[in-house]
Amino acid sequence: MILAAIVLFCLAVSLGLWLVVLGVRHRRGSRALAAAHAGIALLGLGLLGRQIFGGPVHMLYNDAALLFVLALAGGLVLLGLRLGNREHRSPPPMMGVSLHAAMALSALLLLVLGYAHR
């Protein structure tokens, strides 16, 4: 189940990278792509939560889940900024995107390390 979560999070990372390229290079976003990014990440978080609550205690999985939840909160802030902005075509602030990505990538690294050392 952890391997499936890792694959889903890697897919979410690739979609997020695509969103960043759209925002930086073309100065626009895609709501459908953002929704797919969020949906896949939430599915991965659900699988991770199922493993955490249904399996043995593994601290790296717990730490990864905490960072993923913080990244989720950052993503919700970015969504709120985007929806609150009158100009819907402008990308969200790149500092917020960078923090969101750093938390999610750190969590993914912890998840992979935990899976490799189980």
HELIX and SHEET records of a PDB file:
HELIX    1   1 ILE A    2  ARG A   25  1                                  24    
HELIX    2   2 ARG A   31  GLY A   54  1                                  24    
HELIX    3   3 MET A   59  GLY A   84  1                                  26    
HELIX    4   4 MET A   94  ALA A  116  1                                  23    
END                                                                             
